[in-house]
Amino acid sequence: MKDEREKWARIRIIMIGTVFGLMFLSVVGRAFYLQILQHENLVKKADKQHQHKVDLLPARGSILDRNGTTLAESIHMDSCYAEPRRINDVDGTAGVLAPILGVSKNELIAKLSVNKSFIWVERWLAPEVALRVKNMKLPGIGFAPESKRFYPNMEIAAHVVGFTGRDPNGLEGVELKYDSTILGSTGYMITERDALGRNIAVTNTVIKDSSPGKSVVLTLDKTIQFIAEKELAKAVKESKAKSGMALVMESDTGKVLALANYPTFNPNAFSRYSLAELRNHVVADSFEPGSTFKVFTIAAALDSGSIKATDTYNCENGTYRIADRTIHDDHPQSRLSVSEIIKYSSNIGAAKIAAKMGEETLSSYLRNFGFGGRTGIDLPGESPGNLKRHWYGIDLATISFGQGVSLSTVQLTSALSAVANGGNLMKPYLVEQILDDNGKVVQKFEPQILRRVISAETARKVTKMMETVTGSGGTGTKAALDGFRVAGKTGTAQKVDPVTRAYSPTKRIGSFAGFVPADKPKLTITVIIDEPQGVKYGGSVAAPAFREIAQNSLAYLKIQPNLPNTAAVKPADVKVSAAPAVETFKDEDVQDLPAEGAIMPNFRGMSMRRVMRVMEKRGINIRLIGSGRAAEQSPPSGHKIRGVDEVWIKFTPSA
């Protein structure tokens, strides 16, 4: 009996021991789970209960032109915040802050009266404003460092650079296309809460600064961009046009040196502008090219062997009927050679060449030139244009001279560069290098050949033909340059009325596209004038702007003329003022100027070219008004140039 009792006692002890052992193991297991496996999650939950995290905007990398001039940068500024629960006198605090911040007192009272532990009062305060508020040492009012995007050149290259929102993510241009590259990492600010969730004073707040993103170096040249924008604006205003576009590209590389739209905008205040003004029309818009398209029709015909350069065509004295349509020439001619068809811009001649070539051959060449598809330029919103897959009836004829097909300015310039460089279609691009925050190159982009579209011999023949356009009797004499051979083509196209879907009887697009010097092409330049009033021909409204952009850009690039200093002979019935002679520059020209780039030099008496040379050497941006010699300037020489000043030079014609 005793043994039986001892046996059950041992069993009970073992059972109780087992239960306690299991309980102990469960406690150890739970502790292991909470302290080891769930440690990070629980720490985060605890932090959320007694900490409040406020994200600080990341600093974006800079955007630079090819010479290192800053086009966009992030500047550090103080943002003012409030802890409403720590403000005892809301009315008094709002009354003090309102006049300094430039906001209404009632608006501030509404902000400071909310039942929150943290609110932003005003972002990105000017340094002097932030200092005034800091010196007041108002309870519940604090500051956090943030970065703000700033565009020091204002309107210059605005459509290329783009702009950012308040987040600050890129919204347009390079800022959008390379947003993930330029955007840095987000910083944050931590405020402490007590056990009841009430905000504790943030005097010793822990702040993690945001880190900057990578910087982007463009192929763009600020000086050439300035030249293009200035001449484009002049052309649009003089022709009373709706808008304009200009593109300058290196013929043999595809590098974009200038991309201009007019009207333009100031990215520092982009919200003040309409969507039409913010839109990069050079890339995003397509239009019918008109007669500039004849270059590619004839290039295709020559390269395919469909015609010979010595062939001649009956141009029917300006009227030619195909099926139920009648084609007209603005300059009626009887019989023309292939070169003269380009020179006099004969629609009939182009249509007859296309008929001899055939739809399949022409379509294939046009697609190889890049029409009907995107070029791949590194900007957002590129239009592919429109080149029909199936052609019917009169399509072959009309497409040959640029009707019934649409393209963008970047497509046209890229395709024309293929003629200029000997037959290679290059991929146009804007970003040349990407730098880390120490300025080290982490990625570099090189010129890229997409494909060969025509032979070098065909390109040479077409170039010779295009040179006749700016010669005596051609349609583009106003594009002729002193000292340089110019290859180009005029274009005048009717616009399609969006309501009637028919060609408008009044609205036109005038254009001139070409490259210089024709014998050794460096620059391919396209100028488009949308809806000019009065004279609407591309040779009248766009060619002069092409000439000025080309002349000034060649002078800036120190490309010397290789022909006698006389403009192409003009026909008696066309009055064209001779382009000014190329002016050469020497370093000693600017040695007498102040060395400090922020000091206004004495520009009086200088030519516009010399002024631009000084601007480039000193790294200063000045608004140029008029033409001729510098007569007035603001500020006067010797004065500091501040970012808020309006800096300008007025020119008057030489006697």
C-alpha positions in Angstrom: 0.0 0.0 0.0 2.9 2.3 0.9 4.6 1.5 -2.3 1.4 2.3 -4.2 1.2 5.7 -2.5 4.8 6.5 -3.3 4.3 5.5 -6.9 1.4 7.9 -7.4 3.3 10.6 -5.6 6.1 10.3 -8.0 3.7 10.3 -10.9 2.1 13.5 -9.6 5.5 15.1 -9.2 6.5 14.2 -12.7 3.2 15.5 -14.1 3.4 18.8 -12.2 7.1 19.1 -13.2 6.2 18.4 -16.8 3.4 21.1 -16.7 5.8 23.6 -15.1 8.5 22.6 -17.6 6.1 23.1 -20.5 5.0 26.5 -19.1 8.6 27.5 -18.7 9.4 26.4 -22.3 6.4 28.4 -23.6 7.6 31.5 -21.7 11.1 31.1 -23.1 9.7 30.5 -26.6 7.5 33.6 -26.3 10.4 35.7 -25.1 12.6 34.4 -27.9 9.8 35.2 -30.4 9.2 38.7 -29.0 12.8 39.7 -28.2 14.6 38.1 -31.2 12.2 37.4 -34.0 9.8 40.4 -33.6 12.4 42.8 -32.1 12.4 45.2 -35.1 8.7 45.3 -35.6 8.0 45.9 -31.9 10.6 48.7 -31.8 8.8 50.4 -34.7 5.5 50.0 -33.0 6.9 51.5 -29.8 8.4 54.4 -31.8 5.1 55.1 -33.4 3.5 55.4 -30.0 6.0 57.9 -28.7 7.6 59.5 -31.8 6.2 61.5 -34.7 8.1 61.4 -37.9 8.0 64.4 -40.4 9.5 63.8 -43.8 11.9 66.5 -45.1 12.1 67.1 -48.9 15.1 65.4 -50.5 17.7 67.6 -52.3 17.9 67.1 -56.0 21.2 67.1 -58.0 22.0 70.0 -60.3 21.4 70.2 -64.0 24.3 71.8 -65.9 25.0 72.8 -69.5 27.9 71.3 -71.3 30.3 74.0 -70.1 29.3 73.5 -66.4 26.9 76.4 -66.2 24.2 75.7 -63.6 20.7 75.5 -65.1 18.9 74.0 -62.1 20.0 73.6 -58.5 18.7 72.9 -55.0 19.2 75.6 -52.4 18.9 75.0 -48.6 16.2 77.1 -46.9 14.4 77.1 -43.6 10.7 76.0 -43.4 8.7 77.1 -40.4 6.5 74.6 -38.5 4.2 74.9 -35.5 3.3 72.6 -32.5 -0.3 73.8 -31.9 -0.6 72.0 -28.6 2.3 74.0 -27.2 0.9 77.4 -28.3 -1.0 79.1 -25.4 -1.7 82.4 -27.1 -2.8 81.5 -30.7 -4.2 85.0 -31.4 -1.0 86.8 -30.3 1.3 84.3 -32.1 -0.7 84.7 -35.4 -0.8 88.5 -35.0 3.0 88.6 -34.7 3.7 86.2 -37.5 1.2 87.3 -40.1 2.9 90.6 -41.2 6.3 88.9 -41.4 5.2 85.9 -43.4 2.9 88.0 -45.6 -0.3 86.0 -44.9 -3.6 86.9 -43.2 -3.9 86.7 -39.5 -7.2 84.7 -39.7 -5.5 82.1 -42.0 -2.8 81.7 -39.4 -5.2 81.4 -36.5 -7.0 78.6 -38.4 -3.8 76.8 -38.8 -2.6 77.2 -35.3 -5.9 76.2 -33.7 -6.0 72.6 -35.0 -5.6 69.7 -32.5 -2.4 68.4 -34.0 1.1 67.9 -32.7 2.7 69.3 -35.9 1.8 71.5 -38.9 3.8 73.4 -41.5 3.3 77.1 -41.2 5.3 78.3 -44.2 7.7 76.4 -46.4 11.0 77.8 -47.8 11.3 81.1 -46.1 13.7 83.8 -47.3 16.8 83.9 -45.0 16.0 87.3 -43.6 12.4 86.3 -42.9 13.5 83.1 -41.2 16.0 85.0 -39.0 13.3 87.5 -37.9 11.0 84.7 -36.8 13.8 82.8 -35.1 14.8 85.9 -33.1 11.3 86.1 -31.6 11.7 82.7 -29.9 7.9 82.1 -30.1 6.7 79.0 -28.1 5.6 76.2 -30.3 7.2 77.7 -33.4 10.3 75.9 -34.9 12.3 75.5 -38.1 13.5 72.6 -40.2 16.0 72.7 -43.1 14.6 71.9 -46.5 15.8 72.2 -50.1 14.0 74.2 -52.8 14.5 73.9 -56.6 15.9 77.1 -58.1 16.4 78.0 -61.8 19.0 80.8 -61.9 18.6 81.5 -65.7 14.8 81.8 -65.5 13.3 81.4 -69.0 16.5 80.1 -70.7 16.2 76.5 -71.6 13.0 76.2 -69.5 11.3 73.6 -71.8 14.5 71.4 -71.7 15.2 71.6 -68.0 11.5 71.5 -67.0 10.4 72.0 -63.4 9.5 70.2 -60.1 6.5 70.2 -57.8 6.4 70.8 -54.1 7.0 67.0 -53.4 9.6 67.7 -55.2 9.2 65.2 -58.0 10.0 66.3 -61.6 7.0 67.3 -63.6 8.5 68.2 -67.0 11.6 68.1 -69.1 14.9 66.6 -67.9 13.6 67.0 -64.3 10.9 64.4 -65.1 12.8 62.2 -67.5 15.7 61.7 -65.1 13.7 62.2 -61.9 14.9 59.0 -60.2 18.5 59.9 -61.0 18.3 63.5 -59.9 16.2 63.0 -56.8 18.1 62.4 -53.5 17.0 60.4 -50.4 14.4 61.8 -48.1 15.4 63.2 -44.7 13.2 63.3 -41.7 12.6 65.1 -38.4 11.5 63.2 -35.2 9.4 64.7 -32.4 8.8 62.9 -29.0 5.3 62.1 -27.5 4.4 61.3 -24.0 2.4 58.3 -22.8 -0.8 60.1 -23.6 0.4 60.9 -27.2 1.0 64.5 -26.4 3.8 66.2 -28.2 6.9 67.0 -26.1 9.0 70.1 -26.8 11.2 69.6 -29.8 14.1 71.8 -28.7 16.5 68.8 -29.1 14.7 67.2 -32.1 16.7 64.7 -34.0 17.0 65.5 -37.7 18.3 63.3 -40.5 19.3 65.6 -43.4 18.2 64.6 -46.8 21.0 63.6 -49.2 21.5 65.0 -52.7 20.8 63.1 -55.8 23.1 62.9 -58.9 23.8 65.8 -61.1 23.1 65.8 -64.9 25.4 67.4 -67.5 23.5 68.3 -70.7 24.7 68.6 -74.3 23.0 72.0 -74.3 25.1 75.1 -74.7 23.6 78.0 -72.7 25.0 80.6 -75.1 23.7 78.9 -78.3 20.4 78.4 -76.4 20.2 82.1 -75.7 20.9 82.9 -79.3 18.2 80.5 -80.5 15.6 81.8 -78.0 16.4 85.5 -78.8 16.1 85.0 -82.6 13.1 82.8 -82.4 11.2 85.4 -80.2 12.2 88.1 -82.7 10.9 86.1 -85.7 7.6 85.2 -83.9 7.0 88.9 -82.9 7.9 90.3 -86.3 5.6 87.9 -88.2 2.8 88.3 -85.5 2.7 84.5 -85.3 1.0 82.3 -82.7 4.2 80.6 -81.6 7.6 79.2 -82.8 10.1 76.4 -82.4 13.8 76.2 -83.0 16.3 73.3 -82.7 20.1 73.3 -83.1 21.8 70.0 -83.3 25.4 68.8 -84.0 25.1 67.3 -87.4 27.5 64.3 -86.9 26.6 63.4 -83.3 23.0 64.1 -82.6 23.8 66.3 -79.6 21.2 68.9 -79.0 22.9 72.3 -78.5 19.7 74.4 -78.3 16.0 73.7 -78.1 13.7 76.7 -78.0 10.0 77.3 -77.8 8.2 80.7 -77.9 6.3 81.7 -75.9 8.4 80.4 -73.0 8.0 80.4 -69.2 9.9 80.9 -65.9 10.2 77.5 -64.2 10.6 79.3 -60.8 6.9 80.3 -61.2 5.5 77.7 -63.6 2.0 77.7 -62.0 1.4 81.2 -63.5 1.5 79.8 -67.0 -1.0 78.0 -69.2 -0.5 74.3 -70.2 0.2 75.4 -73.8 3.1 77.6 -72.6 4.5 74.8 -70.5 4.3 72.2 -73.3 7.6 71.4 -75.1 6.2 71.7 -78.7 9.6 70.8 -80.3 9.2 67.3 -79.0 5.5 66.8 -78.2 3.8 68.4 -81.2 3.6 67.1 -84.8 2.7 69.1 -87.9 2.7 68.7 -91.7 6.2 69.7 -92.9 5.3 71.0 -96.3 8.2 71.4 -98.8 11.0 70.6 -96.4 9.9 67.0 -97.0 11.0 67.2 -100.6 14.6 66.8 -99.5 13.8 63.2 -98.3 11.7 62.3 -101.3 14.5 63.2 -103.6 17.2 61.6 -101.4 15.2 58.4 -101.5 14.8 58.5 -105.3 18.5 59.2 -105.9 19.7 56.5 -103.4 17.3 53.9 -104.7 18.4 54.5 -108.3 14.9 55.4 -109.3 16.1 58.7 -110.8 19.4 60.4 -111.8 20.6 63.8 -110.7 20.6 64.8 -114.4 17.0 63.9 -115.0 14.5 66.7 -115.9 10.7 66.8 -115.4 7.9 68.7 -117.0 6.4 70.8 -114.2 3.3 71.7 -116.3 3.6 75.4 -115.8 2.3 75.1 -112.2 -0.9 73.0 -112.7 -1.0 69.3 -112.7 -4.1 67.0 -112.3 -3.8 63.6 -110.7 -7.0 61.6 -110.5 -9.6 64.0 -109.1 -7.1 66.4 -107.5 -5.1 69.3 -109.0 -1.6 70.0 -107.7 -0.3 73.6 -107.9 3.1 75.2 -107.7 3.6 78.6 -106.1 6.3 79.4 -108.6 5.1 77.9 -112.0 7.8 76.5 -114.2 7.9 74.4 -117.4 10.8 72.0 -117.3 13.1 71.6 -114.2 16.0 69.4 -113.3 16.0 67.5 -110.0 18.1 70.2 -108.4 15.8 73.0 -109.6 12.8 71.1 -108.2 14.4 71.6 -104.8 15.5 75.2 -105.6 12.1 76.4 -106.7 10.2 74.0 -104.4 8.1 72.4 -107.1 5.2 70.2 -105.8 4.6 68.8 -109.3 8.2 67.8 -109.8 8.3 66.0 -106.4 5.0 64.2 -107.2 6.4 63.0 -110.5 9.6 61.8 -108.9 7.6 59.9 -106.3 5.4 58.3 -109.0 8.6 57.0 -110.7 9.9 55.6 -107.4 6.7 54.0 -106.1 4.9 53.8 -102.8 6.9 50.9 -101.4 10.3 52.4 -102.0 9.4 55.9 -100.7 7.6 54.5 -97.6 10.6 52.3 -96.7 13.1 55.2 -97.0 10.9 57.6 -95.1 10.6 55.2 -92.2 14.4 54.6 -92.3 14.8 58.4 -91.9 12.8 58.0 -88.7 9.4 59.4 -89.7 6.4 57.7 -88.2 8.3 56.7 -85.1 9.9 58.3 -82.0 13.5 59.3 -82.2 14.2 58.2 -78.6 15.4 61.7 -77.5 15.7 61.8 -73.7 12.8 64.1 -73.0 9.2 63.1 -72.0 6.1 63.2 -74.2 7.7 62.7 -77.6 5.3 62.5 -80.5 5.9 59.8 -83.1 4.2 61.8 -85.8 2.2 60.1 -88.4 3.2 58.3 -91.6 0.4 56.1 -93.0 0.9 52.4 -93.3 -1.4 52.1 -96.3 -1.5 54.8 -99.1 -4.4 55.3 -101.3 -5.2 57.4 -104.4 -3.3 60.7 -104.3 -1.3 59.9 -101.1 1.9 59.1 -102.9 1.9 62.5 -104.6 0.9 64.6 -101.6 3.3 62.8 -99.2 6.1 63.5 -101.6 5.8 67.2 -100.9 4.9 67.0 -97.2 1.1 66.8 -97.1 -0.7 64.0 -95.4 2.3 63.2 -93.2 3.1 64.7 -89.8 6.4 65.0 -87.9 8.0 66.7 -84.9 10.7 69.3 -85.1 13.2 66.9 -83.5 12.3 64.3 -86.1 12.9 66.7 -89.0 16.2 68.0 -87.6 17.4 64.5 -86.9 16.6 63.3 -90.4 18.2 66.3 -92.0 21.3 65.7 -90.0 21.6 62.3 -91.7 21.9 64.1 -95.0 24.4 66.5 -93.5 26.7 63.9 -92.0 26.9 61.6 -95.0 23.9 59.3 -94.5 23.9 58.1 -90.9 20.8 58.6 -88.7 22.0 59.6 -85.3 20.0 59.2 -82.1 19.3 62.8 -80.7 20.2 63.2 -77.1 20.4 65.8 -74.4 22.2 64.2 -71.4 25.9 63.7 -71.8 27.1 62.8 -68.3 25.8 61.9 -64.9 27.8 63.0 -61.8 27.7 61.8 -58.2 27.6 64.4 -55.4 31.4 64.6 -55.5 31.4 65.6 -59.1 32.7 62.2 -60.3 31.4 60.9 -63.6 29.3 57.7 -63.0 27.8 57.4 -66.4 28.6 58.9 -69.8 26.5 58.9 -73.0 28.1 58.7 -76.4 26.8 59.4 -79.9 24.8 56.5 -81.3 24.3 55.6 -84.9 20.8 54.1 -85.4 21.3 53.1 -89.0 22.6 54.2 -92.4 19.7 55.6 -94.5 21.4 56.9 -97.7 24.9 56.6 -99.1 27.6 59.2 -98.7 27.4 59.9 -102.4 23.6 60.5 -102.3 24.1 62.8 -99.3 26.7 64.8 -101.2 24.4 65.2 -104.2 21.4 66.3 -102.1 23.6 68.8 -100.2 24.6 70.4 -103.5 21.0 70.7 -104.5 20.0 72.2 -101.2 22.7 74.8 -101.5 20.8 76.2 -104.6 17.9 77.1 -102.3 19.9 79.9 -100.6 21.5 81.0 -103.9 20.2 83.4 -106.6 16.5 82.7 -107.4 16.0 80.1 -104.7 13.2 80.2 -102.1 15.6 80.6 -99.1 17.8 83.5 -100.0 17.2 85.1 -96.7 19.0 82.2 -95.0 22.3 82.9 -96.9 25.3 83.6 -94.6 28.4 85.7 -95.3 31.4 83.5 -95.7 29.6 80.2 -95.4 27.9 77.7 -97.8 24.4 77.0 -96.6 22.3 73.9 -97.4 18.7 74.3 -96.6 15.0 74.0 -97.6 12.0 76.2 -97.1 8.6 74.9 -96.2 5.1 76.4 -96.1 2.3 74.1 -95.1 -1.4 74.5 -94.6 -2.7 73.6 -91.1 -5.7 71.3 -90.7 -8.6 73.0 -89.0 -9.5 70.9 -85.9 -13.2 71.7 -86.4 -13.8 71.1 -90.1 -10.9 68.5 -90.4 -10.0 70.2 -93.7 -7.1 72.4 -94.6 -7.5 76.0 -93.3 -7.5 78.7 -96.0 -5.6 81.1 -93.7 -3.5 79.2 -91.2 0.0 78.2 -92.3 3.3 76.9 -90.8 6.4 78.5 -92.2 9.7 76.7 -91.8 13.3 76.6 -92.8 15.6 73.7 -92.1 19.3 73.4 -93.1 22.9 72.9 -92.0 26.1 74.9 -92.0 28.8 75.0 -93.3 27.4 72.9 -96.2 30.9 71.7 -97.1 31.7 70.5 -93.6 28.5 70.5 -91.6 28.7 71.3 -87.9 25.2 72.5 -87.1 21.8 71.4 -88.3 19.2 74.1 -87.5 15.4 74.0 -87.9 13.1 77.0 -87.3 9.3 76.7 -87.3 6.9 79.6 -87.2 3.3 78.7 -86.4 0.5 80.8 -88.0 2.4 83.9 -89.2 0.3 86.8 -90.3 0.8 88.6 -93.6 3.6 87.0 -95.6 3.5 83.3 -94.6 6.2 81.7 -96.6 9.0 79.8 -94.7 11.6 81.6 -96.8 10.3 85.0 -95.4 9.4 84.3 -91.8 11.7 81.4 -90.7 14.8 81.8 -93.0 16.0 85.1 -91.4 15.9 83.5 -87.9 17.9 80.5 -89.2 20.5 82.9 -90.6 20.9 84.8 -87.4 21.1 81.7 -85.2 23.6 80.1 -87.6 25.8 83.2 -88.0 26.0 83.9 -84.2 26.5 80.3 -83.3 29.3 79.8 -85.8 31.0 83.0 -84.5 30.6 81.8 -80.9 32.1 78.4 -81.8 35.0 80.1 -83.5 34.2 78.4 -86.9 35.9 80.7 -89.4 34.3 81.5 -92.8 36.0 80.0 -95.8 34.3 82.0 -98.6 34.6 85.7 -99.6 32.7 88.0 -97.2 29.7 88.5 -99.5 26.2 87.1 -99.1 24.6 85.0 -101.9 23.4 87.1 -104.8 19.8 88.0 -104.3 17.2 88.3 -107.1 16.2 91.8 -108.0 12.7 91.4 -106.7 13.7 90.2 -103.3 15.1 92.7 -100.8 17.3 91.0 -98.3 19.7 92.8 -95.9 23.1 91.2 -95.9 24.0 89.2 -92.8 26.6 90.9 -90.7 30.2 89.7 -91.1 31.5 87.2 -88.7 33.4 88.9 -85.9 36.5 87.2 -84.5 37.4 87.4 -80.8 40.6 87.5 -78.9 41.1 87.0 -75.2 42.6 90.4 -74.9 39.2 91.8 -76.0 38.0 91.3 -72.4 41.1 91.7 -70.4 40.2 95.3 -69.5 36.9 94.1 -67.9 36.5 93.3 -64.2 37.6 89.8 -63.3 34.7 89.3 -60.9 31.8 87.6 -62.7 29.2 89.3 -60.5 30.3 92.8 -61.6 28.7 94.5 -64.6 31.3 95.1 -67.3 31.3 98.2 -69.5 29.6 97.1 -72.8 29.1 100.4 -74.4 30.1 100.5 -78.0 30.5 96.7 -78.3 28.8 94.7 -81.1 26.3 92.1 -80.1 28.7 89.3 -80.9 31.4 90.7 -78.7 28.9 91.2 -75.9 27.9 87.5 -76.1 31.6 86.6 -76.1 32.1 88.6 -72.9 28.9 87.0 -71.3 30.2 83.5 -72.1 33.7 84.3 -70.7 32.3 86.0 -67.5 29.5 83.5 -67.0 26.8 86.1 -66.8 23.3 86.2 -68.3 22.1 89.5 -69.8 18.9 90.4 -71.7 19.8 91.8 -75.1 17.5 94.4 -76.7 17.6 95.6 -80.3 20.5 95.3 -82.7 23.7 97.1 -83.7 26.1 98.5 -81.0 25.5 98.6 -77.3 24.2 102.1 -76.3 22.7 101.6 -72.8 23.0 99.1 -70.1 21.6 98.3 -66.6 23.1 98.2 -64.1 26.0 100.6 -64.9 29.5 99.2 -65.3 31.2 98.4 -62.0 27.9 97.6 -60.2 27.2 94.2 -58.7 24.8 92.0 -60.6 22.3 90.5 -58.2 19.9 87.7 -58.9 16.9 90.0 -58.3 18.1 92.7 -60.7 16.9 93.1 -64.3 20.1 93.1 -66.3 19.9 94.4 -69.9 21.8 96.0 -72.7 20.1 98.1 -75.4 21.6 98.2 -78.9 21.2 100.8 -81.6 22.0 100.5 -85.3 25.4 101.7 -86.3 25.5 104.9 -88.3 
